[in-house]
Amino acid sequence: MFVKRYFNCYYDEGCFATAVLPKTWRAIRLGTNEYRFADRTAPRMIRIRMNIVNGPSTAVAAKRKQAALKGTRGLKILSRKTTTMKSTSGQGPLTVTTLVYTYRSGSTTRWVATRYIAMWNLKSANVEMTVGGRLKDRTFLTKVVDKASASITLAG
């Protein structure tokens, strides 16, 4: 079940970000403007990095990510696509570029989609989202990143 989740919160100022995410996934603060939500029942997660300042276009960001992955064990690039999305939270229109790939981790194949989002019709990516998990979870993980992308809000 998906619900609106609040994160990037400060006790004296409130929360600066929301997105529709799985209800039971545990929120983990990774650093300023970066969170991971992890499933407690399966090896899958979404990581959200927000408020990227002076970032490149979404397409360039995805190309750079792909280049940075060079040398990753068992890497297979499945797709890299730029499109537009409607925001369900008044943050749009959104330009999104999604890089989908698999790689080997130990004896398993991991499926990953990294998405760069330009909100408010901006030309540069200001959000990066990455979902990852087992190959058999790719349909569900695609749903997670799609719902999160369409619903993310940033304040500040």
ABEGO torsion letter per residue (X at the ends): XBBBBBBGBBAAAEBABBBBBBAABBBBBAEBGBBBBBBAABBBBBBBBBGBBGBBBAAAAAAAAAAAABGBBGBBBABBBBBBBBBAAGAOBBBBBBBBBBBBBEABBBBBBBBBBBBGGBABBABBBBBBEBAAAAAAAAAAAAAAAAABBBBX
